[in-house]
């Protein structure tokens, strides 16, 4: 007798199928299939930064989430406080919005979402609502092969917004009033490396990954930029967009014809000391965005490269933990500290005029990158 595994769930009653399979089964059986939320927020005076992430890995049968807060990141006694959670993934997608003490609710699709955290034993409680400042930006599809193996094959949207609600850290409550806290979010789904590393066979390329991502908020618009480059600077992905503040029904984001950047590394690190972006539209003059890093958020606080709470790793039926550390970190070239978001002050010039804003510059540079002078795997940049 043939044995069938039945995976019908509540969403199968809706006309949302993209394949002939039930919703719980992904179109690809790749174990690295994932579906993920990311959020960040920062007070406009930069005194507080927070980030949240929640991921589903259907073919690994795992869901995980994390929430992290940076307090006084620009001071020598800054702190980063984190809570992590992991569980067995439910089959029904209707039950995938909660992992332990962390919950993500879609209040109004592409407009408003709520992030809740209730982990007082790890020093964090929060009730935060993200409300759009711009229409969502669908970035160009990500696709990258190493040899004949597909490593990245996914879609992502990025959206700018404002936050309202409250955060409680170690019993101290901070209210976030409307207009005080900006941020961005992304949603991505498809295939990219997650979970425990498996054997990959014969080497076919340098161990290398170069990634820059910079969503920045200004009072009346936002700018978005990213690049993925190979060791020689050849790009396999880029995004460049100016997104007007729309309140839900305004003008759509404008994709640029091209984008370029200039980076100055901080000696001994792979962290930017200064950064400039040139946004070139299809018609008209270019605009320049200058970013001044203020302090760094360690992405391992929400699982990226975390030695214990990395994405898509089996921790048991339900596991919750927390950690915290002082900022800035003592060893910025340690592998776990290579992936950061720098909270940045931003200024513009050129076609968009002169404006001041705040946002982030995410950075992950593994391996050599000839155009910017990086050598080795995690070696800090050195002037020549």
C-alpha angles and dihedrals in degrees: 000000000000113000117220126202106212116208104171113145140174095279090061087076090067127074094245102109119133096183137028088261129092114269092254091063117076122225088241123046089211106138088223095064109130143172116203149181124204127181136175134180138182134183111244090243088053094233092126134034129178138176136188135191136183125182137185121201104186097182091050091045090229136124125185141174141183140188126199136183131195116204121193090350093168093059129080089246098050120145136208116203122190142184122195132192137181135179145165106280115246118232093229111076088209087073099049100090096086132060114176109300095351124086134178119196127187103219096175118001114251090359115060135013133172128219118197129185127183108177107125090157087066094041100256135108124156145164110191133168122202115208120187123254092179141019114270116271117223104211119213111277115275114231126157134159131200104204104320095328119102108228100170127031112149149118126233136186123199124199135181122223151149128251132226129180136054144294125204117200118185089338096311112120123213120189117210109210122205111278094017099091127047131181147138139246137201137200120200135172138173131063129333133135111291136148128021115351115250131196114286102188125228118007113254102170143018115280094257141144126165119186134167123174124175123178108175130185125216127177096262104017144009133226126216129196138167140160137185113197138180121233091275095049097259108146125227095176138020139165129190121171141155111208120193118217101259110174088219103305108044134108119316124249115273118229115217125231092231144346137208135180143198122211133189113195123216104246113258094020144069091235122112117249092186134002138188131188126199113205112197116194126207090247126025138013126327126254127220125214117196118200125202112193113226102178141333133256113206108227092208084076087077096037106273104142093342110162092222108018102040118153119280097006117141110246099164135270091314129353131172128183144155142207139176139190143182123264137261095039117236097230113036093175094060108116093242090055097050095092113070145149113222113209104226142193109224136203129183137208137170125045096357092052128228116321139151124222146148134238143122140282110208114204134188117161116170120173129358124334111186100194093058098035101249118152135182123016104289100354115142118247115265125196116242 
